[in-house]
Amino acid sequence: MTIDTQIVQALEHMPDNLKHELLHYAEYLIANYAKDNSGQGSQPLKRRSGILQGTFVLPLPDDFDEPLEDFQDYMS
């Protein structure tokens, strides 16, 4: 017995309001399946390194890498 015949047999025993709900669900599945499969053929975008280089430039002081005076007690 194929899946198609099983579906038809199940439909024969359903009341009309359930058949209506099943039709809506089948249309929903078909629409979502078409959306999911539409993007399968395209290649995923590759990341490019360095595209934001120079975007976040902060004015750093010249002595940025020097130890802070507040920590002199702990460093000696």
PQR file with spaces between the fields and no chain letter, atoms N, CA, C, O and H, PARSE charges and radii, in Angstrom:
ATOM       1  N    MET     1       0.849   -1.175    0.000 -0.4000 1.5000
ATOM       2  CA   MET     1       0.000    0.000    0.000 -0.0000 2.0000
ATOM       3  C    MET     1       0.900    1.245    0.000  0.5500 1.7000
ATOM       4  O    MET     1       1.793    1.374    0.837 -0.5500 1.4000
ATOM       5  N    THR     2       0.660    2.127   -0.916 -0.4000 1.5000
ATOM       6  CA   THR     2       1.477    3.331   -1.015 -0.0000 2.0000
ATOM       7  C    THR     2       0.943    4.405   -0.076  0.5500 1.7000
ATOM       8  O    THR     2      -0.157    4.298    0.466 -0.5500 1.4000
ATOM       9  H    THR     2      -0.065    2.022   -1.596  0.4000 1.0000
ATOM      10  N    ILE     3       1.738    5.415    0.094 -0.4000 1.5000
ATOM      11  CA   ILE     3       1.346    6.525    0.969 -0.0000 2.0000
ATOM      12  C    ILE     3       0.133    7.261    0.410  0.5500 1.7000
ATOM      13  O    ILE     3      -0.701    7.756    1.168 -0.5500 1.4000
ATOM      14  H    ILE     3       2.631    5.502   -0.346  0.4000 1.0000
ATOM      15  N    ASP     4       0.036    7.332   -0.906 -0.4000 1.5000
ATOM      16  CA   ASP     4      -1.107    8.018   -1.525 -0.0000 2.0000
ATOM      17  C    ASP     4      -2.419    7.309   -1.202  0.5500 1.7000
ATOM      18  O    ASP     4      -3.417    7.957   -0.887 -0.5500 1.4000
ATOM      19  H    ASP     4       0.713    6.930   -1.522  0.4000 1.0000
ATOM      20  N    THR     5      -2.417    5.989   -1.280 -0.4000 1.5000
ATOM      21  CA   THR     5      -3.645    5.246   -0.969 -0.0000 2.0000
ATOM      22  C    THR     5      -3.973    5.328    0.515  0.5500 1.7000
ATOM      23  O    THR     5      -5.147    5.360    0.886 -0.5500 1.4000
ATOM      24  H    THR     5      -1.606    5.462   -1.536  0.4000 1.0000
ATOM      25  N    GLN     6      -2.965    5.362    1.362 -0.4000 1.5000
ATOM      26  CA   GLN     6      -3.217    5.506    2.797 -0.0000 2.0000
ATOM      27  C    GLN     6      -3.843    6.868    3.106  0.5500 1.7000
ATOM      28  O    GLN     6      -4.737    6.974    3.946 -0.5500 1.4000
ATOM      29  H    GLN     6      -2.011    5.337    1.061  0.4000 1.0000
ATOM      30  N    ILE     7      -3.366    7.896    2.424 -0.4000 1.5000
ATOM      31  CA   ILE     7      -3.925    9.238    2.626 -0.0000 2.0000
ATOM      32  C    ILE     7      -5.373    9.279    2.159  0.5500 1.7000
ATOM      33  O    ILE     7      -6.230    9.843    2.840 -0.5500 1.4000
ATOM      34  H    ILE     7      -2.640    7.809    1.742  0.4000 1.0000
ATOM      35  N    VAL     8      -5.647    8.691    1.014 -0.4000 1.5000
ATOM      36  CA   VAL     8      -7.012    8.684    0.482 -0.0000 2.0000
ATOM      37  C    VAL     8      -7.941    7.914    1.415  0.5500 1.7000
ATOM      38  O    VAL     8      -9.067    8.348    1.658 -0.5500 1.4000
ATOM      39  H    VAL     8      -4.951    8.233    0.462  0.4000 1.0000
ATOM      40  N    GLN     9      -7.484    6.778    1.940 -0.4000 1.5000
ATOM      41  CA   GLN     9      -8.316    5.999    2.857 -0.0000 2.0000
ATOM      42  C    GLN     9      -8.582    6.767    4.147  0.5500 1.7000
ATOM      43  O    GLN     9      -9.687    6.707    4.687 -0.5500 1.4000
ATOM      44  H    GLN     9      -6.570    6.426    1.742  0.4000 1.0000
ATOM      45  N    ALA    10      -7.586    7.484    4.642 -0.4000 1.5000
ATOM      46  CA   ALA    10      -7.787    8.281    5.853 -0.0000 2.0000
ATOM      47  C    ALA    10      -8.759    9.423    5.584  0.5500 1.7000
ATOM      48  O    ALA    10      -9.570    9.763    6.446 -0.5500 1.4000
ATOM      49  H    ALA    10      -6.689    7.534    4.203  0.4000 1.0000
ATOM      50  N    LEU    11      -8.685   10.015    4.400 -0.4000 1.5000
ATOM      51  CA   LEU    11      -9.596   11.106    4.039 -0.0000 2.0000
ATOM      52  C    LEU    11     -11.048   10.640    3.950  0.5500 1.7000
ATOM      53  O    LEU    11     -11.965   11.396    4.272 -0.5500 1.4000
ATOM      54  H    LEU    11      -8.027    9.739    3.700  0.4000 1.0000
ATOM      55  N    GLU    12     -11.255    9.407    3.518 -0.4000 1.5000
ATOM      56  CA   GLU    12     -12.615    8.889    3.381 -0.0000 2.0000
ATOM      57  C    GLU    12     -13.321    8.791    4.731  0.5500 1.7000
ATOM      58  O    GLU    12     -14.547    8.880    4.793 -0.5500 1.4000
ATOM      59  H    GLU    12     -10.510    8.793    3.257  0.4000 1.0000
ATOM      60  N    HIS    13     -12.569    8.609    5.803 -0.4000 1.5000
ATOM      61  CA   HIS    13     -13.164    8.437    7.126 -0.0000 2.0000
ATOM      62  C    HIS    13     -13.231    9.739    7.919  0.5500 1.7000
ATOM      63  O    HIS    13     -13.767    9.756    9.027 -0.5500 1.4000
ATOM      64  H    HIS    13     -11.573    8.537    5.753  0.4000 1.0000
ATOM      65  N    MET    14     -12.698   10.822    7.372 -0.4000 1.5000
ATOM      66  CA   MET    14     -12.675   12.100    8.093 -0.0000 2.0000
ATOM      67  C    MET    14     -13.950   12.893    7.863  0.5500 1.7000
ATOM      68  O    MET    14     -14.539   12.833    6.784 -0.5500 1.4000
ATOM      69  H    MET    14     -12.263   10.807    6.472  0.4000 1.0000
ATOM      70  N    PRO    15     -14.379   13.640    8.881 -0.5600 1.5000
ATOM      71  CA   PRO    15     -15.489   14.574    8.660  0.2800 2.0000
ATOM      72  C    PRO    15     -15.013   15.767    7.821  0.5500 1.7000
ATOM      73  O    PRO    15     -13.813   16.006    7.688 -0.5500 1.4000
ATOM      74  N    ASP    16     -15.959   16.497    7.267 -0.4000 1.5000
ATOM      75  CA   ASP    16     -15.628   17.587    6.345 -0.0000 2.0000
ATOM      76  C    ASP    16     -14.806   18.697    6.997  0.5500 1.7000
ATOM      77  O    ASP    16     -13.934   19.274    6.347 -0.5500 1.4000
ATOM      78  H    ASP    16     -16.934   16.302    7.375  0.4000 1.0000
ATOM      79  N    ASN    17     -15.065   19.004    8.264 -0.4000 1.5000
ATOM      80  CA   ASN    17     -14.297   20.082    8.894 -0.0000 2.0000
ATOM      81  C    ASN    17     -12.826   19.691    9.058  0.5500 1.7000
ATOM      82  O    ASN    17     -11.950   20.550    8.956 -0.5500 1.4000
ATOM      83  H    ASN    17     -15.774   18.536    8.792  0.4000 1.0000
ATOM      84  N    LEU    18     -12.538   18.408    9.310 -0.4000 1.5000
ATOM      85  CA   LEU    18     -11.139   17.972    9.381 -0.0000 2.0000
ATOM      86  C    LEU    18     -10.494   17.948    7.999  0.5500 1.7000
ATOM      87  O    LEU    18      -9.303   18.226    7.866 -0.5500 1.4000
ATOM      88  H    LEU    18     -13.250   17.710    9.393  0.4000 1.0000
ATOM      89  N    LYS    19     -11.263   17.621    6.985 -0.4000 1.5000
ATOM      90  CA   LYS    19     -10.736   17.654    5.617 -0.0000 2.0000
ATOM      91  C    LYS    19     -10.330   19.079    5.243  0.5500 1.7000
ATOM      92  O    LYS    19      -9.311   19.297    4.588 -0.5500 1.4000
ATOM      93  H    LYS    19     -12.231   17.395    7.093  0.4000 1.0000
ATOM      94  N    HIS    20     -11.143   20.038    5.670 -0.4000 1.5000
ATOM      95  CA   HIS    20     -10.840   21.446    5.397 -0.0000 2.0000
ATOM      96  C    HIS    20      -9.545   21.859    6.108  0.5500 1.7000
ATOM      97  O    HIS    20      -8.703   22.535    5.517 -0.5500 1.4000
ATOM      98  H    HIS    20     -11.971   19.861    6.202  0.4000 1.0000
ATOM      99  N    GLU    21      -9.387   21.457    7.360 -0.4000 1.5000
ATOM     100  CA   GLU    21      -8.160   21.765    8.109 -0.0000 2.0000
ATOM     101  C    GLU    21      -6.951   21.086    7.476  0.5500 1.7000
ATOM     102  O    GLU    21      -5.874   21.677    7.401 -0.5500 1.4000
ATOM     103  H    GLU    21     -10.071   20.908    7.840  0.4000 1.0000
ATOM     104  N    LEU    22      -7.124   19.858    7.025 -0.4000 1.5000
ATOM     105  CA   LEU    22      -6.031   19.130    6.386 -0.0000 2.0000
ATOM     106  C    LEU    22      -5.613   19.798    5.085  0.5500 1.7000
ATOM     107  O    LEU    22      -4.427   19.835    4.758 -0.5500 1.4000
ATOM     108  H    LEU    22      -7.999   19.377    7.086  0.4000 1.0000
ATOM     109  N    LEU    23      -6.570   20.320    4.351 -0.4000 1.5000
ATOM     110  CA   LEU    23      -6.257   21.036    3.117 -0.0000 2.0000
ATOM     111  C    LEU    23      -5.433   22.283    3.415  0.5500 1.7000
ATOM     112  O    LEU    23      -4.456   22.561    2.720 -0.5500 1.4000
ATOM     113  H    LEU    23      -7.533   20.290    4.617  0.4000 1.0000
ATOM     114  N    HIS    24      -5.818   23.032    4.439 -0.4000 1.5000
ATOM     115  CA   HIS    24      -5.051   24.228    4.813 -0.0000 2.0000
ATOM     116  C    HIS    24      -3.631   23.855    5.224  0.5500 1.7000
ATOM     117  O    HIS    24      -2.675   24.537    4.856 -0.5500 1.4000
ATOM     118  H    HIS    24      -6.612   22.806    5.004  0.4000 1.0000
ATOM     119  N    TYR    25      -3.493   22.775    5.985 -0.4000 1.5000
ATOM     120  CA   TYR    25      -2.163   22.352    6.430 -0.0000 2.0000
ATOM     121  C    TYR    25      -1.316   21.887    5.244  0.5500 1.7000
ATOM     122  O    TYR    25      -0.121   22.177    5.189 -0.5500 1.4000
ATOM     123  H    TYR    25      -4.269   22.221    6.284  0.4000 1.0000
ATOM     124  N    ALA    26      -1.916   21.178    4.307 -0.4000 1.5000
ATOM     125  CA   ALA    26      -1.179   20.724    3.127 -0.0000 2.0000
ATOM     126  C    ALA    26      -0.700   21.915    2.297  0.5500 1.7000
ATOM     127  O    ALA    26       0.424   21.912    1.794 -0.5500 1.4000
ATOM     128  H    ALA    26      -2.887   20.942    4.352  0.4000 1.0000
ATOM     129  N    GLU    27      -1.550   22.929    2.155 -0.4000 1.5000
ATOM     130  CA   GLU    27      -1.137   24.128    1.416 -0.0000 2.0000
ATOM     131  C    GLU    27      -0.014   24.859    2.137  0.5500 1.7000
ATOM     132  O    GLU    27       0.902   25.385    1.505 -0.5500 1.4000
ATOM     133  H    GLU    27      -2.462   22.931    2.563  0.4000 1.0000
ATOM     134  N    TYR    28      -0.091   24.889    3.462 -0.4000 1.5000
ATOM     135  CA   TYR    28       0.971   25.506    4.259 -0.0000 2.0000
ATOM     136  C    TYR    28       2.293   24.762    4.063  0.5500 1.7000
ATOM     137  O    TYR    28       3.335   25.388    3.866 -0.5500 1.4000
ATOM     138  H    TYR    28      -0.836   24.462    3.976  0.4000 1.0000
ATOM     139  N    LEU    29       2.253   23.433    4.117 -0.4000 1.5000
ATOM     140  CA   LEU    29       3.473   22.644    3.928 -0.0000 2.0000
ATOM     141  C    LEU    29       4.061   22.843    2.538  0.5500 1.7000
ATOM     142  O    LEU    29       5.277   22.959    2.386 -0.5500 1.4000
ATOM     143  H    LEU    29       1.407   22.924    4.276  0.4000 1.0000
ATOM     144  N    ILE    30       3.212   22.881    1.538 -0.4000 1.5000
ATOM     145  CA   ILE    30       3.692   23.068    0.167 -0.0000 2.0000
ATOM     146  C    ILE    30       4.354   24.430    0.015  0.5500 1.7000
ATOM     147  O    ILE    30       5.400   24.545   -0.626 -0.5500 1.4000
ATOM     148  H    ILE    30       2.224   22.787    1.662  0.4000 1.0000
ATOM     149  N    ALA    31       3.756   25.459    0.597 -0.4000 1.5000
ATOM     150  CA   ALA    31       4.323   26.809    0.493 -0.0000 2.0000
ATOM     151  C    ALA    31       5.669   26.889    1.204  0.5500 1.7000
ATOM     152  O    ALA    31       6.609   27.482    0.675 -0.5500 1.4000
ATOM     153  H    ALA    31       2.907   25.366    1.117  0.4000 1.0000
ATOM     154  N    ASN    32       5.775   26.308    2.386 -0.4000 1.5000
ATOM     155  CA   ASN    32       7.042   26.356    3.118 -0.0000 2.0000
ATOM     156  C    ASN    32       8.097   25.480    2.475  0.5500 1.7000
ATOM     157  O    ASN    32       9.279   25.823    2.508 -0.5500 1.4000
ATOM     158  H    ASN    32       5.011   25.827    2.816  0.4000 1.0000
ATOM     159  N    TYR    33       7.709   24.372    1.897 -0.4000 1.5000
ATOM     160  CA   TYR    33       8.659   23.506    1.219 -0.0000 2.0000
ATOM     161  C    TYR    33       9.231   24.210   -0.006  0.5500 1.7000
ATOM     162  O    TYR    33      10.414   24.057   -0.310 -0.5500 1.4000
ATOM     163  H    TYR    33       6.749   24.094    1.871  0.4000 1.0000
ATOM     164  N    ALA    34       8.410   24.971   -0.705 -0.4000 1.5000
ATOM     165  CA   ALA    34       8.884   25.715   -1.877 -0.0000 2.0000
ATOM     166  C    ALA    34       9.863   26.800   -1.454  0.5500 1.7000
ATOM     167  O    ALA    34      10.842   27.052   -2.156 -0.5500 1.4000
ATOM     168  H    ALA    34       7.449   25.095   -0.457  0.4000 1.0000
ATOM     169  N    LYS    35       9.613   27.458   -0.302 -0.4000 1.5000
ATOM     170  CA   LYS    35      10.533   28.490    0.184 -0.0000 2.0000
ATOM     171  C    LYS    35      11.867   27.886    0.590  0.5500 1.7000
ATOM     172  O    LYS    35      12.921   28.446    0.291 -0.5500 1.4000
ATOM     173  H    LYS    35       8.818   27.253    0.269  0.4000 1.0000
ATOM     174  N    ASP    36      11.825   26.737    1.274 -0.4000 1.5000
ATOM     175  CA   ASP    36      13.051   26.098    1.741 -0.0000 2.0000
ATOM     176  C    ASP    36      13.898   25.596    0.583  0.5500 1.7000
ATOM     177  O    ASP    36      15.125   25.679    0.638 -0.5500 1.4000
ATOM     178  H    ASP    36      10.968   26.282    1.517  0.4000 1.0000
ATOM     179  N    ASN    37      13.272   25.082   -0.453 -0.4000 1.5000
ATOM     180  CA   ASN    37      14.018   24.529   -1.576 -0.0000 2.0000
ATOM     181  C    ASN    37      14.483   25.590   -2.561  0.5500 1.7000
ATOM     182  O    ASN    37      15.352   25.314   -3.388 -0.5500 1.4000
ATOM     183  H    ASN    37      12.275   25.015   -0.498  0.4000 1.0000
ATOM     184  N    SER    38      13.932   26.786   -2.497 -0.4000 1.5000
ATOM     185  CA   SER    38      14.335   27.813   -3.452 -0.0000 2.0000
ATOM     186  C    SER    38      15.769   28.262   -3.207  0.5500 1.7000
ATOM     187  O    SER    38      16.434   28.685   -4.153 -0.5500 1.4000
ATOM     188  H    SER    38      13.225   27.010   -1.826  0.4000 1.0000
ATOM     189  N    GLY    39      16.272   28.188   -1.983 -0.4000 1.5000
ATOM     190  CA   GLY    39      17.619   28.630   -1.668 -0.0000 2.0000
ATOM     191  C    GLY    39      18.657   27.532   -1.690  0.5500 1.7000
ATOM     192  O    GLY    39      19.828   27.798   -1.416 -0.5500 1.4000
ATOM     193  H    GLY    39      15.732   27.844   -1.214  0.4000 1.0000
ATOM     194  N    GLN    40      18.269   26.295   -2.009 -0.4000 1.5000
ATOM     195  CA   GLN    40      19.223   25.199   -1.964 -0.0000 2.0000
ATOM     196  C    GLN    40      20.254   25.265   -3.076  0.5500 1.7000
ATOM     197  O    GLN    40      21.393   24.843   -2.875 -0.5500 1.4000
ATOM     198  H    GLN    40      17.318   26.079   -2.231  0.4000 1.0000
ATOM     199  N    GLY    41      19.897   25.775   -4.226 -0.4000 1.5000
ATOM     200  CA   GLY    41      20.815   25.786   -5.349 -0.0000 2.0000
ATOM     201  C    GLY    41      21.883   26.862   -5.251  0.5500 1.7000
ATOM     202  O    GLY    41      22.913   26.767   -5.917 -0.5500 1.4000
ATOM     203  H    GLY    41      18.973   26.118   -4.390  0.4000 1.0000
ATOM     204  N    SER    42      21.660   27.869   -4.444 -0.4000 1.5000
ATOM     205  CA   SER    42      22.621   28.963   -4.372 -0.0000 2.0000
ATOM     206  C    SER    42      23.750   28.628   -3.407  0.5500 1.7000
ATOM     207  O    SER    42      23.561   27.888   -2.442 -0.5500 1.4000
ATOM     208  H    SER    42      20.822   27.946   -3.903  0.4000 1.0000
ATOM     209  N    GLN    43      24.900   29.172   -3.677 -0.4000 1.5000
ATOM     210  CA   GLN    43      26.069   28.970   -2.832 -0.0000 2.0000
ATOM     211  C    GLN    43      25.970   29.862   -1.604  0.5500 1.7000
ATOM     212  O    GLN    43      25.532   31.007   -1.710 -0.5500 1.4000
ATOM     213  H    GLN    43      25.053   29.773   -4.462  0.4000 1.0000
ATOM     214  N    PRO    44      26.369   29.357   -0.444 -0.5600 1.5000
ATOM     215  CA   PRO    44      26.383   30.242    0.728  0.2800 2.0000
ATOM     216  C    PRO    44      27.456   31.315    0.571  0.5500 1.7000
ATOM     217  O    PRO    44      28.520   31.065    0.005 -0.5500 1.4000
ATOM     218  N    LEU    45      27.168   32.499    1.073 -0.4000 1.5000
ATOM     219  CA   LEU    45      28.119   33.595    0.959 -0.0000 2.0000
ATOM     220  C    LEU    45      29.337   33.322    1.825  0.5500 1.7000
ATOM     221  O    LEU    45      29.214   32.912    2.979 -0.5500 1.4000
ATOM     222  H    LEU    45      26.303   32.702    1.534  0.4000 1.0000
ATOM     223  N    LYS    46      30.506   33.549    1.261 -0.4000 1.5000
ATOM     224  CA   LYS    46      31.736   33.333    2.008 -0.0000 2.0000
ATOM     225  C    LYS    46      32.114   34.604    2.746  0.5500 1.7000
ATOM     226  O    LYS    46      31.890   35.715    2.266 -0.5500 1.4000
ATOM     227  H    LYS    46      30.606   33.882    0.323  0.4000 1.0000
ATOM     228  N    ARG    47      32.686   34.418    3.913 -0.4000 1.5000
ATOM     229  CA   ARG    47      33.124   35.564    4.701 -0.0000 2.0000
ATOM     230  C    ARG    47      34.406   36.138    4.118  0.5500 1.7000
ATOM     231  O    ARG    47      35.289   35.413    3.660 -0.5500 1.4000
ATOM     232  H    ARG    47      32.868   33.516    4.303  0.4000 1.0000
ATOM     233  N    ARG    48      34.477   37.441    4.152 -0.4000 1.5000
ATOM     234  CA   ARG    48      35.692   38.109    3.691 -0.0000 2.0000
ATOM     235  C    ARG    48      36.335   38.771    4.888  0.5500 1.7000
ATOM     236  O    ARG    48      35.685   39.517    5.620 -0.5500 1.4000
ATOM     237  H    ARG    48      33.760   38.030    4.525  0.4000 1.0000
ATOM     238  N    SER    49      37.596   38.502    5.084 -0.4000 1.5000
ATOM     239  CA   SER    49      38.284   39.106    6.221 -0.0000 2.0000
ATOM     240  C    SER    49      38.749   40.510    5.867  0.5500 1.7000
ATOM     241  O    SER    49      39.127   40.787    4.729 -0.5500 1.4000
ATOM     242  H    SER    49      38.124   37.896    4.489  0.4000 1.0000
ATOM     243  N    GLY    50      38.714   41.381    6.851 -0.4000 1.5000
ATOM     244  CA   GLY    50      39.240   42.724    6.681 -0.0000 2.0000
ATOM     245  C    GLY    50      38.305   43.728    6.051  0.5500 1.7000
ATOM     246  O    GLY    50      38.744   44.826    5.708 -0.5500 1.4000
ATOM     247  H    GLY    50      38.407   41.156    7.775  0.4000 1.0000
ATOM     248  N    ILE    51      37.032   43.404    5.881 -0.4000 1.5000
ATOM     249  CA   ILE    51      36.148   44.367    5.221 -0.0000 2.0000
ATOM     250  C    ILE    51      35.791   45.534    6.134  0.5500 1.7000
ATOM     251  O    ILE    51      35.355   46.577    5.646 -0.5500 1.4000
ATOM     252  H    ILE    51      36.675   42.512    6.159  0.4000 1.0000
ATOM     253  N    LEU    52      35.964   45.387    7.443 -0.4000 1.5000
ATOM     254  CA   LEU    52      35.694   46.489    8.366 -0.0000 2.0000
ATOM     255  C    LEU    52      36.972   47.161    8.853  0.5500 1.7000
ATOM     256  O    LEU    52      36.940   47.964    9.786 -0.5500 1.4000
ATOM     257  H    LEU    52      36.318   44.540    7.839  0.4000 1.0000
ATOM     258  N    GLN    53      38.072   46.839    8.234 -0.4000 1.5000
ATOM     259  CA   GLN    53      39.339   47.410    8.667 -0.0000 2.0000
ATOM     260  C    GLN    53      39.318   48.923    8.483  0.5500 1.7000
ATOM     261  O    GLN    53      38.967   49.427    7.416 -0.5500 1.4000
ATOM     262  H    GLN    53      38.098   46.187    7.476  0.4000 1.0000
ATOM     263  N    GLY    54      39.699   49.634    9.535 -0.4000 1.5000
ATOM     264  CA   GLY    54      39.729   51.084    9.497 -0.0000 2.0000
ATOM     265  C    GLY    54      38.405   51.738    9.841  0.5500 1.7000
ATOM     266  O    GLY    54      38.329   52.964    9.917 -0.5500 1.4000
ATOM     267  H    GLY    54      39.984   49.224   10.401  0.4000 1.0000
ATOM     268  N    THR    55      37.365   50.954   10.048 -0.4000 1.5000
ATOM     269  CA   THR    55      36.058   51.518   10.365 -0.0000 2.0000
ATOM     270  C    THR    55      36.003   52.032   11.793  0.5500 1.7000
ATOM     271  O    THR    55      35.450   53.100   12.055 -0.5500 1.4000
ATOM     272  H    THR    55      37.427   49.958    9.985  0.4000 1.0000
ATOM     273  N    PHE    56      36.571   51.278   12.706 -0.4000 1.5000
ATOM     274  CA   PHE    56      36.504   51.626   14.120 -0.0000 2.0000
ATOM     275  C    PHE    56      37.850   52.161   14.589  0.5500 1.7000
ATOM     276  O    PHE    56      38.574   51.486   15.320 -0.5500 1.4000
ATOM     277  H    PHE    56      37.020   50.410   12.493  0.4000 1.0000
ATOM     278  N    VAL    57      38.171   53.350   14.174 -0.4000 1.5000
ATOM     279  CA   VAL    57      39.431   53.977   14.558 -0.0000 2.0000
ATOM     280  C    VAL    57      39.150   54.886   15.744  0.5500 1.7000
ATOM     281  O    VAL    57      38.352   55.818   15.653 -0.5500 1.4000
ATOM     282  H    VAL    57      37.582   53.898   13.580  0.4000 1.0000
ATOM     283  N    LEU    58      39.817   54.602   16.859 -0.4000 1.5000
ATOM     284  CA   LEU    58      39.648   55.413   18.056 -0.0000 2.0000
ATOM     285  C    LEU    58      40.876   56.287   18.254  0.5500 1.7000
ATOM     286  O    LEU    58      41.989   55.863   17.943 -0.5500 1.4000
ATOM     287  H    LEU    58      40.465   53.845   16.933  0.4000 1.0000
ATOM     288  N    PRO    59      40.697   57.469   18.754 -0.5600 1.5000
ATOM     289  CA   PRO    59      41.871   58.300   19.054  0.2800 2.0000
ATOM     290  C    PRO    59      42.526   57.800   20.346  0.5500 1.7000
ATOM     291  O    PRO    59      42.099   58.160   21.443 -0.5500 1.4000
ATOM     292  N    LEU    60      43.552   56.979   20.210 -0.4000 1.5000
ATOM     293  CA   LEU    60      44.253   56.439   21.373 -0.0000 2.0000
ATOM     294  C    LEU    60      45.412   57.350   21.751  0.5500 1.7000
ATOM     295  O    LEU    60      46.085   57.890   20.874 -0.5500 1.4000
ATOM     296  H    LEU    60      43.899   56.687   19.318  0.4000 1.0000
ATOM     297  N    PRO    61      45.652   57.525   23.040 -0.5600 1.5000
ATOM     298  CA   PRO    61      46.795   58.348   23.455  0.2800 2.0000
ATOM     299  C    PRO    61      48.108   57.645   23.121  0.5500 1.7000
ATOM     300  O    PRO    61      48.147   56.429   22.932 -0.5500 1.4000
ATOM     301  N    ASP    62      49.183   58.435   23.052 -0.4000 1.5000
ATOM     302  CA   ASP    62      50.493   57.877   22.708 -0.0000 2.0000
ATOM     303  C    ASP    62      50.998   56.910   23.771  0.5500 1.7000
ATOM     304  O    ASP    62      51.733   55.975   23.454 -0.5500 1.4000
ATOM     305  H    ASP    62      49.151   59.422   23.206  0.4000 1.0000
ATOM     306  N    ASP    63      50.616   57.121   25.020 -0.4000 1.5000
ATOM     307  CA   ASP    63      51.095   56.244   26.089 -0.0000 2.0000
ATOM     308  C    ASP    63      50.069   55.148   26.431  0.5500 1.7000
ATOM     309  O    ASP    63      49.959   54.738   27.587 -0.5500 1.4000
ATOM     310  H    ASP    63      50.019   57.880   25.277  0.4000 1.0000
ATOM     311  N    PHE    64      49.342   54.692   25.451 -0.4000 1.5000
ATOM     312  CA   PHE    64      48.294   53.696   25.678 -0.0000 2.0000
ATOM     313  C    PHE    64      48.860   52.393   26.230  0.5500 1.7000
ATOM     314  O    PHE    64      48.251   51.785   27.110 -0.5500 1.4000
ATOM     315  H    PHE    64      49.431   55.025   24.512  0.4000 1.0000
ATOM     316  N    ASP    65      50.007   51.956   25.734 -0.4000 1.5000
ATOM     317  CA   ASP    65      50.592   50.687   26.158 -0.0000 2.0000
ATOM     318  C    ASP    65      51.396   50.792   27.451  0.5500 1.7000
ATOM     319  O    ASP    65      51.856   49.776   27.971 -0.5500 1.4000
ATOM     320  H    ASP    65      50.502   52.450   25.019  0.4000 1.0000
ATOM     321  N    GLU    66      51.569   51.975   27.968 -0.4000 1.5000
ATOM     322  CA   GLU    66      52.332   52.158   29.209 -0.0000 2.0000
ATOM     323  C    GLU    66      51.486   51.725   30.405  0.5500 1.7000
ATOM     324  O    GLU    66      50.258   51.808   30.357 -0.5500 1.4000
ATOM     325  H    GLU    66      51.195   52.801   27.546  0.4000 1.0000
ATOM     326  N    PRO    67      52.138   51.262   31.485 -0.5600 1.5000
ATOM     327  CA   PRO    67      51.382   50.880   32.688  0.2800 2.0000
ATOM     328  C    PRO    67      50.686   52.086   33.307  0.5500 1.7000
ATOM     329  O    PRO    67      51.191   53.208   33.247 -0.5500 1.4000
ATOM     330  N    LEU    68      49.538   51.845   33.892 -0.4000 1.5000
ATOM     331  CA   LEU    68      48.772   52.913   34.525 -0.0000 2.0000
ATOM     332  C    LEU    68      49.379   53.269   35.877  0.5500 1.7000
ATOM     333  O    LEU    68      49.896   52.405   36.585 -0.5500 1.4000
ATOM     334  H    LEU    68      49.128   50.934   33.940  0.4000 1.0000
ATOM     335  N    GLU    69      49.310   54.554   36.223 -0.4000 1.5000
ATOM     336  CA   GLU    69      49.861   55.015   37.498 -0.0000 2.0000
ATOM     337  C    GLU    69      49.078   54.446   38.677  0.5500 1.7000
ATOM     338  O    GLU    69      49.636   54.277   39.762 -0.5500 1.4000
ATOM     339  H    GLU    69      48.890   55.256   35.648  0.4000 1.0000
ATOM     340  N    ASP    70      47.824   54.155   38.486 -0.4000 1.5000
ATOM     341  CA   ASP    70      46.998   53.626   39.567 -0.0000 2.0000
ATOM     342  C    ASP    70      47.474   52.251   40.038  0.5500 1.7000
ATOM     343  O    ASP    70      47.202   51.863   41.174 -0.5500 1.4000
ATOM     344  H    ASP    70      47.371   54.293   37.605  0.4000 1.0000
ATOM     345  N    PHE    71      48.167   51.525   39.197 -0.4000 1.5000
ATOM     346  CA   PHE    71      48.601   50.183   39.559 -0.0000 2.0000
ATOM     347  C    PHE    71      50.063   50.119   39.993  0.5500 1.7000
ATOM     348  O    PHE    71      50.613   49.025   40.118 -0.5500 1.4000
ATOM     349  H    PHE    71      48.388   51.840   38.274  0.4000 1.0000
ATOM     350  N    GLN    72      50.691   51.241   40.222 -0.4000 1.5000
ATOM     351  CA   GLN    72      52.100   51.265   40.629 -0.0000 2.0000
ATOM     352  C    GLN    72      52.305   50.531   41.952  0.5500 1.7000
ATOM     353  O    GLN    72      53.320   49.857   42.126 -0.5500 1.4000
ATOM     354  H    GLN    72      50.244   52.129   40.120  0.4000 1.0000
ATOM     355  N    ASP    73      51.361   50.648   42.886 -0.4000 1.5000
ATOM     356  CA   ASP    73      51.489   49.966   44.178 -0.0000 2.0000
ATOM     357  C    ASP    73      51.521   48.454   44.008  0.5500 1.7000
ATOM     358  O    ASP    73      52.228   47.766   44.744 -0.5500 1.4000
ATOM     359  H    ASP    73      50.536   51.196   42.745  0.4000 1.0000
ATOM     360  N    TYR    74      50.779   47.936   43.068 -0.4000 1.5000
ATOM     361  CA   TYR    74      50.697   46.492   42.870 -0.0000 2.0000
ATOM     362  C    TYR    74      51.859   45.959   42.042  0.5500 1.7000
ATOM     363  O    TYR    74      52.171   44.771   42.123 -0.5500 1.4000
ATOM     364  H    TYR    74      50.204   48.495   42.470  0.4000 1.0000
ATOM     365  N    MET    75      52.494   46.795   41.260 -0.4000 1.5000
ATOM     366  CA   MET    75      53.549   46.344   40.365 -0.0000 2.0000
ATOM     367  C    MET    75      54.924   46.362   41.018  0.5500 1.7000
ATOM     368  O    MET    75      55.863   45.792   40.461 -0.5500 1.4000
ATOM     369  H    MET    75      52.240   47.760   41.195  0.4000 1.0000
ATOM     370  N    SER    76      55.076   46.988   42.167 -0.4000 1.5000
ATOM     371  CA   SER    76      56.408   47.046   42.782 -0.0000 2.0000
ATOM     372  C    SER    76      56.608   45.947   43.801  0.5500 1.7000
ATOM     373  O    SER    76      57.674   45.855   44.409 -0.5500 1.4000
ATOM     374  H    SER    76      54.314   47.450   42.620  0.4000 1.0000
